[in-house]
Amino acid sequence: MTRVLAEDRTDNHPSPREPIRVLFVSHDAGMYGAQRTLMTLLSEIDRRVCTPFLVVPDEGPMSLAARELGIPVFVERMVHWVPYLFVSSRRQRLGHLYRFFRTLYPRCRAIVRMITDHGIDLVYTNTVTCVEGAVAAKRTRKRHVWHIHEPILRNSELTPLLPYQLYCAAVEFLSRSIIFPSRAVAREYPELSRKASIVYNGLPPSSLRDRFAARQEINKGLGIDAGAKVVAVVGALSPRKDHLTFLTAAKEVAQRVEDVVFLIVGSGSESYTNYIRRQVRDLQLDSKVRILGWWQGDIHDLLSAIDVLVISSEQESFGLTAIEALAMETPVVATRCGGPEEIVVDGVSGLLIPVKDPRALAEAIVRLLLDPKLSRRIGVSGRNHVAEHFGVDQYVQGIQRVLLEAVALRSNR
């Protein structure tokens, strides 16, 4: 049976006499959801319990941030066994699969060398998309923990090259323990339940911003009228986020609410970004919608300045922006797309609506924009809910407990 560790606040497991040496393997060096949660873990992990090392396939924001924490970083090539959307045609898939198997041995050998040279006790792989760390751990007879953030099936961002059952069999065979960020993701892998634990992502405590001052600053920077309402989606620009439903709802909201502006914050492929721009034009929303790209400032300032955060996704494994917004007392409207259903208590800490239902989404947005008391109540309740259930301590202690158990250090429960 899958264990849920998010609510277990106890920290009474015995610490090892010396910290266990853990090699964390990240599928890339960007700073999106899965990487951000890993960086939170690396920032907050108890160094008396764990000495972290990090492997990334290239240099990027994550490797720079890890080095600032004094964590040794190794750059080694990886070829994803569950690649992203760029693998589209049958010929491309076969070519990618051939390259994956042809170079698998030298890629794993490089990680085997790291494990041996640095006395690694355990390997931790972040996301299901890369397998090199798991294979290297098996070859060196080290324990392996797999943190799977995403489903393989029904995932519009991934292109599985092998049968689903083969992926599950390999993950189960190569891992001592498997971590999921939500029940929603765990349900996608029923074959792995025997080794599975659920550990919800968590946030470090964040002080509240002055919402009025934050709004003034954002309005000035973006040229938004002082009295305008602001509604935003924040995250990677990808089909899974279903921006078309958001824009269709925005069209209806703009007809019912005077002086409202919609922000699309995040970056993605040029083709999908252009698709969003075309939809904005086709819906005649040019004067209402701002596509801002990657937010360069403090995301908490932006989330404090807006009236409503929208998650319009067709599938979400967790919903990191939801807890970030609620921590700033900004109400959230989210689709029932998986992870957000375990974060948002409908009518208490946010509003939940069906997937791909622009009318219901518009109704929920309008309800919050036109009822300041409801918006304020949900915002305050949401911050309290996040503090109670999604704090960084619960998250880090949950992961540490899995790591210690994986190397046979049992908790005293």
TORPA-967734 format. One line per field, with one value per residue (C-alpha): residue in one letter; chain; residue number from 1; y, x, z negated. Coordinates in Angstrom, 1 decimal. Layout:
BEGIN
resn [A, ...] .
chain [A, ...] .
resi [NUM, ...] .
c2 [Y, ...] .
c1 [X, ...] .
c3 [Z, ...] .
***
This chain:
BEGIN
resn [M, T, R, V, L, A, E, D, R, T, D, N, H, P, S, P, R, E, P, I, R, V, L, F, V, S, H, D, A, G, M, Y, G, A, Q, R, T, L, M, T, L, L, S, E, I, D, R, R, V, C, T, P, F, L, V, V, P, D, E, G, P, M, S, L, A, A, R, E, L, G, I, P, V, F, V, E, R, M, V, H, W, V, P, Y, L, F, V, S, S, R, R, Q, R, L, G, H, L, Y, R, F, F, R, T, L, Y, P, R, C, R, A, I, V, R, M, I, T, D, H, G, I, D, L, V, Y, T, N, T, V, T, C, V, E, G, A, V, A, A, K, R, T, R, K, R, H, V, W, H, I, H, E, P, I, L, R, N, S, E, L, T, P, L, L, P, Y, Q, L, Y, C, A, A, V, E, F, L, S, R, S, I, I, F, P, S, R, A, V, A, R, E, Y, P, E, L, S, R, K, A, S, I, V, Y, N, G, L, P, P, S, S, L, R, D, R, F, A, A, R, Q, E, I, N, K, G, L, G, I, D, A, G, A, K, V, V, A, V, V, G, A, L, S, P, R, K, D, H, L, T, F, L, T, A, A, K, E, V, A, Q, R, V, E, D, V, V, F, L, I, V, G, S, G, S, E, S, Y, T, N, Y, I, R, R, Q, V, R, D, L, Q, L, D, S, K, V, R, I, L, G, W, W, Q, G, D, I, H, D, L, L, S, A, I, D, V, L, V, I, S, S, E, Q, E, S, F, G, L, T, A, I, E, A, L, A, M, E, T, P, V, V, A, T, R, C, G, G, P, E, E, I, V, V, D, G, V, S, G, L, L, I, P, V, K, D, P, R, A, L, A, E, A, I, V, R, L, L, L, D, P, K, L, S, R, R, I, G, V, S, G, R, N, H, V, A, E, H, F, G, V, D, Q, Y, V, Q, G, I, Q, R, V, L, L, E, A, V, A, L, R, S, N, R] .
chain [A, A, A, A, A, A, A, A, A, A, A, A, A, A, A, A, A, A, A, A, A, A, A, A, A, A, A, A, A, A, A, A, A, A, A, A, A, A, A, A, A, A, A, A, A, A, A, A, A, A, A, A, A, A, A, A, A, A, A, A, A, A, A, A, A, A, A, A, A, A, A, A, A, A, A, A, A, A, A, A, A, A, A, A, A, A, A, A, A, A, A, A, A, A, A, A, A, A, A, A, A, A, A, A, A, A, A, A, A, A, A, A, A, A, A, A, A, A, A, A, A, A, A, A, A, A, A, A, A, A, A, A, A, A, A, A, A, A, A, A, A, A, A, A, A, A, A, A, A, A, A, A, A, A, A, A, A, A, A, A, A, A, A, A, A, A, A, A, A, A, A, A, A, A, A, A, A, A, A, A, A, A, A, A, A, A, A, A, A, A, A, A, A, A, A, A, A, A, A, A, A, A, A, A, A, A, A, A, A, A, A, A, A, A, A, A, A, A, A, A, A, A, A, A, A, A, A, A, A, A, A, A, A, A, A, A, A, A, A, A, A, A, A, A, A, A, A, A, A, A, A, A, A, A, A, A, A, A, A, A, A, A, A, A, A, A, A, A, A, A, A, A, A, A, A, A, A, A, A, A, A, A, A, A, A, A, A, A, A, A, A, A, A, A, A, A, A, A, A, A, A, A, A, A, A, A, A, A, A, A, A, A, A, A, A, A, A, A, A, A, A, A, A, A, A, A, A, A, A, A, A, A, A, A, A, A, A, A, A, A, A, A, A, A, A, A, A, A, A, A, A, A, A, A, A, A, A, A, A, A, A, A, A, A, A, A, A, A, A, A, A, A, A, A, A, A, A, A, A, A, A, A, A, A, A, A, A, A, A, A, A, A, A, A, A, A, A, A, A, A, A, A, A, A, A, A, A, A, A, A, A, A, A] .
resi [1, 2, 3, 4, 5, 6, 7, 8, 9, 10, 11, 12, 13, 14, 15, 16, 17, 18, 19, 20, 21, 22, 23, 24, 25, 26, 27, 28, 29, 30, 31, 32, 33, 34, 35, 36, 37, 38, 39, 40, 41, 42, 43, 44, 45, 46, 47, 48, 49, 50, 51, 52, 53, 54, 55, 56, 57, 58, 59, 60, 61, 62, 63, 64, 65, 66, 67, 68, 69, 70, 71, 72, 73, 74, 75, 76, 77, 78, 79, 80, 81, 82, 83, 84, 85, 86, 87, 88, 89, 90, 91, 92, 93, 94, 95, 96, 97, 98, 99, 100, 101, 102, 103, 104, 105, 106, 107, 108, 109, 110, 111, 112, 113, 114, 115, 116, 117, 118, 119, 120, 121, 122, 123, 124, 125, 126, 127, 128, 129, 130, 131, 132, 133, 134, 135, 136, 137, 138, 139, 140, 141, 142, 143, 144, 145, 146, 147, 148, 149, 150, 151, 152, 153, 154, 155, 156, 157, 158, 159, 160, 161, 162, 163, 164, 165, 166, 167, 168, 169, 170, 171, 172, 173, 174, 175, 176, 177, 178, 179, 180, 181, 182, 183, 184, 185, 186, 187, 188, 189, 190, 191, 192, 193, 194, 195, 196, 197, 198, 199, 200, 201, 202, 203, 204, 205, 206, 207, 208, 209, 210, 211, 212, 213, 214, 215, 216, 217, 218, 219, 220, 221, 222, 223, 224, 225, 226, 227, 228, 229, 230, 231, 232, 233, 234, 235, 236, 237, 238, 239, 240, 241, 242, 243, 244, 245, 246, 247, 248, 249, 250, 251, 252, 253, 254, 255, 256, 257, 258, 259, 260, 261, 262, 263, 264, 265, 266, 267, 268, 269, 270, 271, 272, 273, 274, 275, 276, 277, 278, 279, 280, 281, 282, 283, 284, 285, 286, 287, 288, 289, 290, 291, 292, 293, 294, 295, 296, 297, 298, 299, 300, 301, 302, 303, 304, 305, 306, 307, 308, 309, 310, 311, 312, 313, 314, 315, 316, 317, 318, 319, 320, 321, 322, 323, 324, 325, 326, 327, 328, 329, 330, 331, 332, 333, 334, 335, 336, 337, 338, 339, 340, 341, 342, 343, 344, 345, 346, 347, 348, 349, 350, 351, 352, 353, 354, 355, 356, 357, 358, 359, 360, 361, 362, 363, 364, 365, 366, 367, 368, 369, 370, 371, 372, 373, 374, 375, 376, 377, 378, 379, 380, 381, 382, 383, 384, 385, 386, 387, 388, 389, 390, 391, 392, 393, 394, 395, 396, 397, 398, 399, 400, 401, 402, 403, 404, 405, 406, 407, 408, 409, 410, 411, 412, 413] .
c2 [0.0, 3.5, 5.5, 9.2, 10.9, 14.5, 14.7, 12.9, 15.8, 13.6, 13.7, 10.9, 8.7, 7.8, 9.9, 7.9, 8.2, 9.8, 11.5, 9.2, 10.3, 10.7, 11.3, 13.3, 12.8, 15.6, 15.1, 18.6, 21.8, 24.1, 25.4, 24.2, 22.4, 19.2, 20.9, 23.6, 21.0, 19.2, 22.5, 23.1, 19.7, 20.3, 23.7, 22.5, 18.9, 18.2, 17.9, 15.8, 13.2, 13.6, 14.8, 15.7, 15.4, 16.4, 15.1, 17.2, 16.7, 20.3, 23.6, 25.7, 27.6, 24.4, 23.6, 27.3, 27.3, 23.9, 25.2, 28.3, 25.8, 24.2, 21.0, 19.2, 19.2, 16.8, 17.3, 14.1, 13.4, 11.8, 10.5, 10.3, 7.0, 8.9, 11.8, 15.0, 16.2, 16.7, 12.9, 12.9, 10.7, 7.0, 7.5, 10.0, 7.6, 4.7, 6.9, 8.2, 4.6, 3.4, 6.3, 5.6, 2.0, 2.5, 5.0, 3.6, 1.8, 4.7, 7.1, 4.7, 4.0, 7.7, 7.7, 4.3, 6.1, 8.9, 6.5, 4.7, 7.7, 9.6, 6.7, 7.2, 5.3, 5.9, 7.3, 9.4, 10.0, 13.0, 12.4, 9.3, 10.5, 9.4, 6.0, 6.4, 6.8, 3.8, 1.5, 2.8, 2.2, -1.4, -2.0, -0.8, -2.6, 0.7, 1.5, 3.7, 5.9, 7.1, 10.4, 10.2, 13.5, 12.7, 10.0, 8.3, 7.5, 10.3, 12.8, 15.2, 16.3, 12.9, 10.4, 6.9, 4.7, 1.5, -0.3, 1.1, -2.3, -2.4, 1.0, -0.1, -3.4, -1.5, 1.1, -1.5, -3.7, -0.8, 0.9, 0.3, 3.0, 5.2, 8.6, 10.3, 14.0, 13.2, 10.5, 11.5, 10.5, 7.3, 6.2, 6.2, 3.5, 0.9, -1.7, 0.2, 0.6, -1.9, 0.4, 3.7, 6.6, 10.0, 13.1, 16.4, 19.2, 21.9, 25.6, 27.5, 30.1, 33.2, 36.6, 38.3, 41.1, 44.4, 43.6, 47.3, 48.1, 45.0, 45.8, 49.4, 48.1, 45.5, 48.0, 50.5, 47.9, 46.5, 49.6, 48.4, 50.9, 51.4, 50.1, 47.0, 43.5, 41.1, 37.4, 35.2, 31.8, 31.0, 28.1, 26.5, 27.1, 23.7, 21.9, 20.2, 23.6, 24.1, 27.8, 27.7, 27.0, 29.9, 32.2, 31.1, 31.8, 35.1, 36.2, 35.6, 37.3, 40.4, 40.7, 40.5, 42.4, 45.9, 46.7, 43.3, 42.2, 38.6, 37.6, 34.5, 34.1, 31.4, 30.2, 27.3, 26.3, 28.9, 26.9, 26.7, 30.3, 31.3, 29.1, 31.0, 34.3, 33.2, 32.2, 35.6, 37.3, 34.9, 35.6, 39.4, 39.6, 41.6, 44.5, 42.2, 39.6, 40.1, 37.2, 38.0, 35.1, 33.9, 36.1, 37.6, 39.0, 37.5, 35.4, 36.1, 39.8, 38.9, 36.5, 39.1, 41.6, 39.6, 39.1, 35.4, 32.7, 30.2, 26.6, 25.6, 22.4, 19.1, 17.3, 18.4, 16.1, 18.6, 22.3, 24.2, 27.6, 26.9, 26.7, 29.7, 31.8, 30.6, 31.4, 35.0, 34.9, 35.0, 32.8, 30.0, 28.6, 25.2, 22.4, 19.0, 17.8, 15.7, 17.4, 20.6, 18.6, 17.5, 21.2, 23.2, 22.6, 23.7, 26.8, 27.0, 27.5, 27.9, 26.9, 23.7, 23.4, 20.6, 20.1, 21.8, 23.7, 27.4, 28.4, 27.0, 28.6, 32.0, 31.7, 30.9, 33.8, 36.3, 35.1, 36.0, 39.2, 40.6, 39.3, 40.8, 39.3, 35.8, 36.4, 37.7, 34.8, 32.2, 33.9, 33.9, 30.3, 29.2, 30.6, 28.8, 25.6, 25.7, 26.4, 23.4, 20.9, 22.0, 23.4, 22.7, 20.8, 18.1, 17.8, 17.5, 15.2, 13.0, 12.7, 12.2, 9.4, 7.5, 8.0, 6.6, 3.7, 2.9, 2.4, 0.3, 2.9, 2.5, 5.2, 4.7, 5.2] .
c1 [0.0, 1.2, 2.3, 1.5, 4.3, 3.2, 1.3, 4.0, 5.7, 7.8, 11.5, 12.5, 14.4, 18.0, 20.6, 23.5, 26.8, 28.1, 25.9, 24.8, 26.3, 23.6, 24.0, 21.0, 20.4, 18.4, 17.1, 18.1, 19.6, 16.6, 14.4, 10.9, 8.7, 10.5, 13.9, 12.7, 11.4, 14.7, 16.6, 14.3, 15.3, 19.0, 18.8, 17.0, 18.2, 19.9, 23.6, 24.0, 21.9, 22.8, 25.8, 24.5, 26.1, 24.4, 24.5, 23.0, 23.2, 24.4, 25.0, 22.1, 20.3, 20.2, 23.9, 24.7, 22.3, 23.7, 27.3, 26.3, 25.2, 28.6, 27.2, 29.6, 28.1, 29.0, 27.9, 27.3, 25.4, 22.0, 19.6, 16.1, 14.4, 11.1, 11.8, 9.8, 7.6, 10.4, 10.4, 7.4, 7.8, 8.3, 11.8, 12.7, 11.5, 13.5, 16.6, 16.3, 15.8, 18.9, 21.0, 19.7, 20.8, 24.0, 25.3, 23.7, 26.8, 29.3, 26.8, 26.2, 29.9, 30.5, 28.0, 29.4, 32.8, 31.3, 29.7, 32.9, 35.2, 33.0, 31.8, 28.2, 25.7, 22.5, 21.4, 18.2, 16.7, 14.5, 11.7, 10.9, 12.5, 16.1, 17.4, 21.2, 21.5, 19.2, 21.3, 24.6, 23.2, 22.3, 25.7, 27.4, 24.9, 23.9, 20.3, 18.3, 15.3, 13.2, 11.1, 8.6, 6.9, 4.8, 2.7, 4.0, 0.5, -1.9, 0.9, 0.9, 4.5, 6.2, 6.8, 7.2, 9.3, 8.9, 5.7, 4.3, 4.6, 8.3, 8.9, 7.1, 9.0, 12.3, 11.5, 10.4, 13.5, 16.0, 14.5, 14.5, 11.8, 9.6, 8.3, 5.3, 4.3, 0.6, -2.0, -2.9, 0.5, 0.7, -2.6, -1.0, 1.5, -0.5, 2.1, 4.6, 2.5, 4.4, 7.5, 5.7, 5.4, 3.7, 5.5, 3.9, 6.1, 6.7, 7.6, 10.0, 8.0, 7.4, 6.5, 3.4, 3.9, 2.1, -0.4, -1.2, 2.5, 3.1, 0.1, 1.4, 4.8, 3.4, 1.0, 3.8, 6.1, 3.5, 1.5, -1.7, -4.4, -4.6, -8.1, -7.8, -8.4, -5.5, -5.9, -2.9, -1.7, 1.9, 4.0, 5.7, 3.9, 3.0, -0.2, -0.8, -1.4, -4.4, -4.1, -6.9, -9.4, -8.0, -8.2, -11.8, -12.8, -11.0, -13.2, -16.3, -14.8, -13.9, -17.5, -18.8, -16.1, -15.0, -11.3, -9.7, -6.2, -5.0, -1.3, 0.3, 3.6, 6.1, 8.2, 7.9, 8.7, 8.5, 5.8, 3.5, 4.1, 3.1, 0.0, -1.0, -0.5, -2.7, -5.4, -5.2, -5.7, -8.5, -10.4, -9.8, -8.1, -5.1, -5.9, -6.6, -3.9, -0.2, 2.2, 5.2, 7.6, 9.7, 9.2, 12.6, 11.8, 10.5, 7.5, 6.0, 5.8, 3.8, 1.5, 0.8, -0.1, -2.7, -6.4, -6.7, -4.3, -5.7, -4.5, -6.3, -4.3, -5.6, -3.1, -1.0, 1.1, 1.1, 0.6, 3.6, 2.2, -1.0, 0.7, 2.9, -0.1, -2.1, 1.0, 0.6, -3.2, -4.0, -7.1, -6.7, -9.1, -7.9, -9.2, -9.8, -6.6, -4.9, -2.5, -4.4, -7.4, -5.1, -4.1, -7.2, -10.2, -13.1, -14.8, -12.3, -8.8, -9.8, -12.3, -12.2, -13.8, -14.0, -11.2, -11.7, -14.8, -14.2, -17.7, -17.2, -13.7, -15.1, -17.9, -15.3, -13.1, -16.0, -17.2, -13.9, -13.4, -16.9, -16.9, -13.9, -15.0, -15.1, -11.7, -10.2, -11.6, -10.3, -6.9, -6.5, -7.8, -5.5, -2.4, -3.3, -3.9, -0.5, 1.3, -0.3, 0.0, 2.7, 5.5, 9.1, 9.8, 7.1, 8.5, 12.2, 11.6, 9.4, 12.2, 14.9, 12.9, 12.6, 16.3, 17.3, 14.9, 16.3, 19.8, 18.1, 18.1, 14.5, 12.4, 11.1, 7.5] .
c3 [0.0, 0.9, -2.2, -2.6, -4.4, -3.9, -7.2, -9.3, -11.1, -13.4, -13.0, -15.4, -13.0, -14.1, -12.3, -10.9, -12.6, -9.4, -6.8, -4.0, -0.7, 1.9, 5.6, 6.9, 10.7, 12.4, 15.9, 16.9, 15.4, 15.9, 13.1, 13.8, 11.3, 10.7, 10.6, 8.3, 5.8, 6.0, 5.3, 2.3, 1.0, 1.6, -0.1, -3.2, -3.6, -7.0, -6.2, -9.4, -7.7, -4.0, -2.0, 1.4, 4.8, 8.0, 11.6, 14.5, 18.3, 18.9, 17.2, 16.3, 13.4, 11.3, 11.5, 10.7, 7.7, 6.4, 6.5, 4.5, 1.8, 1.9, 3.5, 5.9, 9.4, 12.2, 15.8, 17.7, 20.9, 20.6, 23.3, 22.0, 22.2, 22.0, 24.3, 24.7, 27.6, 30.1, 30.9, 33.2, 36.3, 36.2, 37.8, 35.1, 32.4, 33.7, 34.1, 30.6, 29.2, 31.1, 29.8, 26.3, 26.2, 28.2, 25.7, 22.5, 21.3, 21.5, 20.0, 17.0, 16.7, 16.1, 13.2, 11.9, 11.7, 9.6, 7.2, 6.7, 6.5, 4.0, 1.8, 2.7, 0.5, 2.5, 5.8, 6.2, 9.7, 10.1, 12.7, 14.7, 17.9, 17.3, 16.2, 16.1, 12.3, 11.6, 13.9, 12.4, 8.9, 9.8, 11.3, 8.1, 5.8, 4.3, 3.2, 5.6, 4.9, 7.8, 7.4, 10.2, 10.8, 13.9, 15.5, 18.7, 20.1, 21.2, 20.9, 23.9, 23.1, 23.2, 25.9, 24.4, 26.7, 24.9, 23.6, 20.4, 18.6, 19.5, 17.9, 14.7, 14.5, 15.0, 12.4, 9.8, 10.5, 10.3, 7.2, 3.5, 3.0, 5.2, 4.3, 5.8, 5.2, 5.1, 5.0, 8.5, 9.9, 7.7, 9.2, 12.7, 11.5, 9.6, 10.4, 8.2, 5.1, 3.1, 3.0, 3.2, 0.8, 1.3, 0.2, 1.0, 2.3, -0.2, -0.4, -2.7, -4.8, -2.8, -4.4, -3.0, -0.6, -0.7, 2.0, 2.7, 3.2, 5.3, 7.5, 8.0, 9.0, 11.4, 13.0, 13.5, 15.0, 17.4, 18.1, 16.5, 15.4, 11.6, 11.3, 13.5, 12.2, 13.0, 13.7, 14.5, 15.5, 14.4, 15.7, 18.7, 22.0, 23.1, 24.5, 21.1, 19.5, 21.9, 22.5, 25.0, 22.2, 20.3, 23.2, 24.1, 20.5, 20.6, 23.6, 21.5, 18.3, 20.3, 21.4, 17.8, 15.9, 16.7, 17.0, 16.6, 17.8, 18.3, 17.9, 19.4, 17.6, 18.6, 21.5, 24.0, 27.5, 30.2, 32.0, 29.0, 28.0, 31.5, 31.3, 28.1, 29.9, 32.8, 30.3, 28.7, 32.1, 33.2, 29.9, 30.4, 27.0, 28.1, 25.8, 22.8, 22.8, 22.1, 22.9, 20.6, 21.0, 18.1, 15.0, 14.2, 10.8, 7.5, 8.4, 5.0, 5.9, 9.0, 7.2, 4.5, 7.2, 9.1, 8.1, 9.2, 10.2, 12.7, 13.4, 16.5, 17.1, 18.4, 16.2, 13.2, 11.0, 8.1, 8.7, 7.2, 8.4, 6.5, 3.1, 4.0, 4.8, 1.7, -0.4, 0.8, 0.0, 3.7, 4.5, 7.0, 9.6, 10.8, 12.9, 11.4, 13.2, 10.5, 8.1, 7.5, 6.2, 3.3, 2.6, 3.1, 0.8, 3.0, 1.7, -1.2, 0.1, 3.8, 6.4, 8.5, 11.9, 14.5, 17.0, 20.4, 19.3, 20.2, 19.1, 15.6, 15.5, 16.5, 13.9, 11.1, 12.1, 12.3, 8.9, 7.3, 9.1, 8.2, 4.6, 2.7, -0.6, 0.8, 2.5, -0.7, -2.8, -0.3, -0.2, -4.0, -4.4, -1.5, -3.2, -6.5, -4.5, -2.8, -6.1, -7.7, -4.9, -2.5, -4.6, -3.7, -6.9, -6.1, -2.6, -3.5, -6.5, -4.3, -1.7, -4.3, -5.9, -2.6, -1.9, -5.4, -5.1, -1.7, -3.2, -6.0, -8.7, -10.1, -11.7, -15.2, -14.7] .
***
